[in-house]
Each structure stands twice: as C-alpha cells, then as structure tokens.
C-alpha cells in the first residue's frame, strides 16, 4: 500500500524506503487502492491476496537490487 499510494499520487519512488512498522492509511483506503491496481474489475479475496504477494515479492527484489541502491541508482534514474 505504501508504494501504490505514492505511485498514485505521482511521487518519486526512487527516494522512498518501505518501512514495515509504518502504518499508513485506513483499512478501506488500503483495500480500495489494492482493488484499483489489482487489474480485475471485481477481484476475489484470492486474487487480491495473489496480487499483494506477487507485488511484495517484486518490490522486495527491487529494493535489494544493486541497480536501485542510492549510489548506483543515480546512474539509473527511474530504473
């Protein structure tokens, strides 16, 4: 939700760091955001769950990528 809400507001995600202990938004806002980006018109709980697991996996890989490191990342802006 932290990434998706910032993406929706067109914020620069290159400078954002996910913090699991940071609680943001209300449950309704989170669910509405997930449903918006899920890609399905009326997603089931299973589809939302699969979407969040896949997104979390991809974002974790991105955060740990050398190309997204703050020093190296300057050369690959927006990568």
ROGUBA-883310 format. One record per residue (C-alpha): residue in one letter; x negated, z, y negated. Coordinates in steps of 0.02 Angstrom, whole numbers, padded with zeros to 5 digits, always signed. Layout:
N
aXZY/...
***
This chain:
79
x+00000+00000+00000/x-00142+00040-00120/x-00212-00136-00105/x-00044-00226-00104/x+00025-00136-00256/x-00133-00175-00355/x-00132-00355-00296/x+00049-00372-00351/x+00000-00309-00524/x-00143-00436-00529/x-00276-00300-00540/x-00458-00336-00496/x-00477-00280-00315/x-00665-00305-00317/x-00685-00138-00406/x-00555-00045-00302/x-00602+00076-00163/x-00472+00135-00040/x-00459+00324-00026/x-00351+00382+00120/x-00324+00553+00042/x-00250+00474-00116/x-00060+00475-00107/x+00021+00343-00215/x+00200+00289-00239/x+00359+00346-00157/x+00415+00301+00018/x+00542+00174-00046/x+00412+00088-00155/x+00291+00077-00010/x+00420+00007+00110/x+00483-00119-00019/x+00304-00177-00052/x+00266-00195+00134/x+00427-00291+00163/x+00386-00407+00017/x+00215-00452+00085/x+00260-00449+00270/x+00312-00632+00266/x+00480-00606+00353/x+00649-00608+00268/x+00718-00459+00364/x+00573-00383+00461/x+00598-00260+00603/x+00502-00097+00610/x+00390-00176+00741/x+00349-00323+00628/x+00310-00206+00482/x+00203-00099+00597/x+00107-00250+00663/x+00084-00315+00486/x+00014-00148+00424/x-00103-00130+00574/x-00168-00308+00552/x-00188-00287+00364/x-00277-00120+00385/x-00396-00197+00513/x-00436-00344+00398/x-00459-00235+00244/x-00573-00115+00341/x-00681-00263+00394/x-00686-00325+00215/x-00734-00154+00145/x-00878-00142+00269/x-00939-00320+00241/x-01108-00343+00159/x-01031-00480+00053/x-00913-00352-00026/x-01050-00225-00062/x-01058-00187-00251/x-01236-00252-00269/x-01219-00408-00161/x-01038-00432-00214/x-01087-00478-00392/x-01155-00641-00322/x-00994-00673-00225/x-00862-00627-00357/x-00688-00637-00282/x-00753-00664-00106/
***
